[in-house]
Amino acid sequence: MKGPGIFWMLQTAAGLSMAGPMFVVGFEFVRSGRTASGIGFFALGAVALYFPTYLINRIGGPRTWIRRRFSRGDSSADSGTDRSEGGSDPAPDTSDGSDEADRNATLRDRFRR
């Protein structure tokens, strides 16, 4: 079954908990006649509502985290399981320098894995 699950509900709850107060303040501003501020709060609320979804899509979901955790020691599983940004898959690395590459990776690279 591929549909909204518990993780989707948690992500929606996180977005609503951040965006809800912004929507209330935006509505109150629009109601009191400060339209520009109200629209600004509505826009900020929309960004805050979508932010947890964006973050999870950017770093991957729980299945991606589990797949990365289990495939870390297996060099043959590394070559085709990760998403690449460029569109073409990188050539499989047969060298044993994966520990050295992990040490030299930037913080952003380690966060994206």
DOLOPA-982857 format. One record per residue: residue number from 1; x, y, z of N, C-alpha, C, CB in turn. Coordinates in pm, whole numbers, plus 32768, in hexadecimal, padded with zeros to 4 digits. Glycine has a CB too. Example, Ala and Ser with C-alpha at 12.3 -4.5 7.8 and 13.67 -1.06 7.14 Angstrom:
DOLOPA-982857
{1 {8527 7DC7 830C} {84CE 7E3E 830C} {8528 7EB6 830C} {846B 7E41 8389}}
{2 {8505 7F1F 82C4} {8557 7F96 82CA} {850A 8003 8313} {8580 7FC4 823C}}
end
This chain:
DOLOPA-982857
{1 {8054 7F8B 8000} {8000 8000 8000} {8059 807C 8000} {7FA0 7FFF 807A}}
{2 {804A 80CC 7F9C} {809C 8145 7F8F} {8040 81BD 7F9F} {80E7 8148 7F06}}
{3 {8034 81EC 8016} {7FDE 825E 802E} {800D 82A9 80A9} {7F4D 8233 803F}}
{4 {7FBB 8306 80D6} {7FE2 8351 814D} {7FF1 82F2 81C4} {7F7A 83BF 816D}}
{5 {8063 82F8 8201} {807D 82A4 8274} {8099 82F8 82EE} {80F0 8247 8258}}
{6 {80D0 82B7 8353} {80EA 82FC 83D1} {8157 8366 83BF} {8113 8297 843E}}
{7 {81B7 834A 836A} {8222 83AD 8355} {81EC 8429 8310} {8295 836F 8301}}
{8 {8190 8416 82B0} {8151 8487 826E} {8101 84D9 82D2} {80F7 8457 81FA}}
{9 {80BB 8494 832E} {806D 84DB 8393} {80C6 852B 83F1} {8019 8478 83E4}}
{10 {8138 84F4 8417} {8196 853E 846D} {81CD 85B9 8425} {820A 84E2 8497}}
{11 {81EB 85A9 83A8} {8220 8617 835A} {81B6 8685 8348} {8252 85E5 82D0}}
{12 {813A 865E 8333} {80CD 86BF 8327} {80B4 8706 83AC} {804D 867A 82F7}}
{13 {80B8 86BA 8419} {80A5 86F6 849D} {8114 875B 84BC} {80A1 8689 850A}}
{14 {818D 873A 8497} {81FC 8798 84AD} {81E9 8817 845C} {8283 8757 8488}}
{15 {81BE 8809 83E0} {81A5 887F 838D} {8132 88D3 83C2} {8187 8854 82FF}}
{16 {80C6 8892 83ED} {8054 88DD 8421} {8074 8921 84A6} {7FDD 8880 8433}}
{17 {80C6 88E1 84F7} {80E8 8920 8577} {813B 899F 8564} {8134 88BD 85CF}}
{18 {8189 89A3 84F9} {81D5 8A1D 84DB} {8180 8A83 8490} {8251 89FC 8489}}
{19 {812C 8A54 8433} {80E3 8AAF 83DC} {805F 8ADF 8417} {80C8 8A6C 8358}}
{20 {8023 8A91 846F} {7FA1 8AB5 84A8} {7F9E 8B40 84E7} {7F7A 8A50 850E}}
{21 {7FF9 8B5D 8542} {7FF9 8BE3 857D} {800F 8C52 8516} {8064 8BEB 85E6}}
{22 {805E 8C37 84AE} {8074 8C9C 8447} {7FF5 8CB6 83F9} {80E4 8C70 83E8}}
{23 {7FA7 8C4D 83DE} {7F28 8C5F 8399} {7EC5 8CAE 83EE} {7EEC 8BD7 8373}}
{24 {7EC3 8C92 8470} {7E68 8CDA 84CB} {7E8D 8D6F 84CF} {7E6D 8C9D 855A}}
{25 {7F0D 8D8C 84DD} {7F3A 8E17 84E0} {7F1E 8E5B 845A} {7FD2 8E20 8502}}
{26 {7F36 8E13 83EC} {7F19 8E4B 8368} {7E86 8E69 8356} {7F47 8DED 82FC}}
{27 {7E30 8E10 8384} {7DA0 8E27 837B} {7D76 8EA0 83CE} {7D53 8DAB 83A9}}
{28 {7DB0 8EAB 8444} {7D8E 8F1C 849B} {7DBE 8FA0 845F} {7DCC 8F08 8527}}
{29 {7E32 8FA0 8420} {7E65 9018 83DE} {7E0B 9041 836A} {7EF5 9003 83AD}}
{30 {7DE1 8FE0 8319} {7D89 8FFD 82A9} {7D02 9031 82DB} {7D75 8F80 8250}}
{31 {7CD1 8FF5 8345} {7C4F 901D 837D} {7C53 90AA 83B6} {7C23 8FBB 83E9}}
{32 {7CC5 90D0 83EF} {7CD0 9154 842C} {7CF9 91C1 83C8} {7D34 9150 849D}}
{33 {7D0F 919D 834B} {7D2C 9201 82E5} {7DBD 920D 82BD} {7CFE 9283 8314}}
{34 {7E17 91C4 82FC} {7EA5 91C6 82D6} {7EBF 9155 8272} {7F03 91B8 8355}}
{35 {7E92 916B 81F8} {7E90 9103 8191} {7F1D 90D6 816B} {7E48 9136 8116}}
{36 {7F79 9132 815B} {8001 910C 812F} {8043 90B1 8197} {8057 918B 8118}}
{37 {8037 90D3 8216} {8072 907F 827F} {802B 8FF7 8285} {8069 90C5 8308}}
{38 {7FA9 8FF8 8272} {7F5D 8F7A 8273} {7F86 8F1D 8204} {7ECA 8F96 8269}}
{39 {7F96 8F53 818C} {7FC1 8F02 811A} {804F 8ECE 8131} {7FBA 8F53 8097}}
{40 {80A3 8F21 816E} {812B 8EF6 818F} {812B 8E81 81F0} {817A 8F69 81CA}}
{41 {80D4 8E87 8256} {80CD 8E17 82B5} {8092 8D9B 8274} {8079 8E3F 832F}}
{42 {8031 8DAC 821A} {7FFD 8D37 81D1} {8069 8CF6 817D} {7F87 8D60 8177}}
{43 {80BA 8D46 813B} {8127 8D10 80E9} {818F 8CCA 8140} {816A 8D80 8097}}
{44 {81B1 8D09 81B0} {8211 8CCB 820C} {81D9 8C49 8245} {8234 8D2C 827E}}
{45 {8159 8C47 8261} {8118 8BCC 8291} {811A 8B5E 822A} {808A 8BE9 82BA}}
{46 {8106 8B81 81AB} {810B 8B1C 8141} {8197 8AE0 8135} {80E1 8B59 80BA}}
{47 {81FD 8B33 8142} {8286 8B01 813E} {82A1 8AA6 81B6} {82EC 8B77 813D}}
{48 {8274 8ACF 822C} {8289 8A7E 82A4} {823A 89FC 829F} {8261 8ACE 8320}}
{49 {81C7 89FD 825E} {8177 8984 8250} {81BD 891D 81F9} {80EE 89A5 8216}}
{50 {8200 894A 8191} {8241 88EF 8134} {82D0 88CC 815D} {8242 892C 80AB}}
{51 {830D 8915 81B9} {839A 8902 81D9} {83BC 8874 8207} {83C2 8964 8243}}
{52 {8370 8834 8263} {8395 87AB 8288} {8391 874A 8213} {833A 8779 82F6}}
{53 {8331 8758 81B9} {8329 8702 8143} {83A2 8718 80EA} {82A8 871D 80F5}}
{54 {83C8 8796 80D5} {843D 87B5 8085} {84BB 8777 80C2} {844D 884C 8077}}
{55 {84C9 8785 8144} {8540 8751 8187} {8548 86B9 817B} {853F 877A 821A}}
{56 {84DB 8674 818F} {84DB 85E3 8185} {84F5 85B7 80F5} {8456 85A9 81B6}}
{57 {84BA 85FB 8094} {84D4 85D9 8008} {8565 85F3 7FE3} {8477 8628 7FAB}}
{58 {85A1 8657 801F} {862C 867A 8000} {868F 8615 8037} {864C 8704 8037}}
{59 {8678 85E7 80B1} {86D7 8589 80EE} {86A9 84F9 80E3} {86ED 85AC 817F}}
{60 {8632 84E1 80B0} {85FF 845A 80A0} {85A9 8432 8116} {8672 83F8 808F}}
{61 {8557 83CF 8101} {84FE 83A0 816A} {853A 832F 81BB} {847C 8372 812E}}
{62 {84E9 82F2 8210} {851D 8286 8266} {854F 820E 8217} {84B2 825A 82C6}}
{63 {8510 81EF 81A7} {8540 817D 8157} {85CD 819A 8121} {84DF 8160 80E2}}
{64 {85E4 8215 80F9} {8668 823C 80C8} {86CE 8233 8137} {8665 82C9 808D}}
{65 {86A8 8261 81B0} {8705 825B 8221} {872A 81CB 8241} {86C7 82A0 829D}}
{66 {86C7 8171 8240} {86E0 80E4 8260} {8736 80A6 81F1} {865B 8096 8270}}
{67 {8714 80C4 8173} {8763 808E 8104} {87F2 80BB 810C} {8726 80B7 807E}}
{68 {8808 8139 812D} {8892 816B 813A} {88DB 8129 81AD} {8892 8202 814D}}
{69 {8895 8112 821A} {88D4 80D6 828F} {88FF 8047 8272} {8875 80D9 8307}}
{70 {88AB 7FF9 822E} {88CB 7F6E 8212} {892C 7F5E 819E} {884E 7F22 81F6}}
{71 {892E 7FBB 8142} {8986 7FAC 80CD} {8A0D 7FEE 80E2} {8943 7FE6 8053}}
{72 {8A28 8027 8157} {8AA6 806D 816D} {8B1E 8010 8165} {8AA3 80B2 81F3}}
{73 {8B14 7F96 8197} {8B85 7F3A 8194} {8B92 7EEF 8112} {8B7A 7ED9 8204}}
{74 {8B29 7EEC 80C1} {8B28 7EA0 8044} {8B49 7EFD 7FD0} {8AA0 7E5C 802D}}
{75 {8BBE 7EF0 7F94} {8BE7 7F4C 7F2A} {8B9A 7F34 7EA9} {8C7C 7F3F 7F10}}
{76 {8B67 7EBC 7E92} {8B1C 7EA3 7E16} {8A92 7EE3 7E1B} {8B0F 7E0E 7DFD}}
{77 {8A58 7EF5 7E92} {89D3 7F31 7E9E} {89DB 7FC9 7E96} {8991 7F08 7F21}}
{78 {8A50 8002 7EAC} {8A5F 8094 7EA9} {8A4E 80CE 7E1E} {8AE6 80BA 7EE0}}
{79 {8A75 8086 7DB7} {8A7E 80C2 7D33} {89F7 80E7 7CF7} {8AC5 8066 7CD7}}
{80 {898C 809D 7D10} {8910 80BA 7CCD} {889D 80E2 7D25} {88E9 8048 7C80}}
{81 {88AB 80E5 7DA8} {8839 80FD 7DFE} {8823 818F 7E1E} {8848 80B2 7E7D}}
{82 {888A 81E1 7E1E} {8879 826E 7E42} {8847 82BD 7DCA} {88FD 82A8 7E76}}
{83 {87F9 8325 7DE9} {87CB 837F 7D80} {883D 83DC 7D5C} {874D 83CF 7DAE}}
{84 {884C 83F5 7CDD} {88B1 8456 7CB4} {886A 84D0 7C7D} {8913 841B 7C49}}
{85 {88A5 8545 7C90} {8868 85C1 7C63} {887B 85D5 7BCE} {88A0 8637 7CAD}}
{86 {88E6 85A1 7B97} {8907 85BE 7B0D} {88B4 8574 7AA6} {8993 859F 7AF7}}
{87 {887B 8503 7AC9} {882C 84B9 7A6A} {8870 8439 7A3C} {880B 850E 79F5}}
{88 {88F3 8436 7A39} {8939 83BC 7A15} {897C 8384 7A92} {89A1 83D5 79A4}}
{89 {897C 8301 7A9D} {89B7 82C2 7B12} {8A4E 82C6 7B09} {8987 8231 7B21}}
{90 {8A90 82DF 7B79} {8B22 82DE 7B78} {8B58 8251 7B63} {8B59 831A 7BFA}}
{91 {8BD1 8249 7B2E} {8C0F 81C7 7B19} {8C2C 8185 7B9E} {8C8F 81D5 7AC6}}
{92 {8C15 8102 7BA9} {8C30 80BE 7C28} {8CC4 80C5 7C4C} {8C03 802D 7C21}}
{93 {8CDD 80E0 7CC9} {8D65 80EC 7CFB} {8D8E 8067 7D37} {8D70 815F 7D65}}
{94 {8DF6 802A 7D01} {8E21 7FA8 7D32} {8E94 7FB2 7D94} {8E48 7F50 7CC0}}
{95 {8EC4 802B 7DAF} {8F34 803B 7E0C} {8F03 802E 7E9B} {8F79 80C2 7DF7}}
{96 {8F5E 8015 7EF5} {8F3C 8007 7F82} {8F50 808A 7FCD} {8F90 7F9A 7FC2}}
{97 {8F48 80FB 7F8B} {8F5F 817C 7FC8} {8EE1 81BE 7FFD} {8FA1 81D7 7F67}}
{98 {8E77 8170 801B} {8DF9 81AC 8046} {8E06 81EC 80D0} {8D8A 8142 8049}}
{99 {8E59 81B3 8128} {8E6D 81F1 81AB} {8EB3 8278 819F} {8EBD 8193 8206}}
{100 {8F13 8280 8146} {8F59 82FD 8131} {8EFC 8366 80F4} {8FD3 82E7 80D6}}
{101 {8EA4 833D 8099} {8E45 839A 805D} {8DE3 83CD 80C6} {8DF9 8357 7FE9}}
{102 {8DB9 8376 8125} {8D5F 83A1 8190} {8DA2 8409 81E9} {8D32 8329 81E4}}
{103 {8E21 83F7 8204} {8E68 8457 825A} {8E7B 84DD 8215} {8EEF 841E 8282}}
{104 {8E8E 84DD 8192} {8EA7 8558 8149} {8E28 859A 8115} {8F02 853C 80D7}}
{105 {8DB3 855D 8128} {8D36 8596 80F6} {8D12 8612 8147} {8CC3 852D 80FC}}
{106 {8CD4 8670 8104} {8CA8 86E9 8149} {8C2E 86C9 819E} {8C88 875A 80E4}}
{107 {8C0D 8725 81F7} {8B9A 8711 824E} {8B1A 8702 81FC} {8B8D 8786 82B1}}
{108 {8B0C 8750 8191} {8A95 8746 813C} {8A8C 86BE 80F9} {8A97 87B4 80D0}}
{109 {8AFD 8687 80CC} {8AFD 8604 808D} {8AD5 8596 80F0} {8B85 85E6 8052}}
{110 {8B0A 85A1 816A} {8AE6 853E 81CF} {8A54 8549 81F6} {8B3D 854E 824B}}
{111 {8A1E 85C3 81F8} {8991 85D6 821A} {8936 859F 81AE} {8973 866B 8230}}
{112 {895F 85AA 812F} {890C 857B 80C0} {890E 84E5 80B3} {893B 85B8 803F}}
{113 {8972 849F 80E8} {8978 840C 80DC} {8917 83CB 8132} {89FD 83D9 80FD}}
end
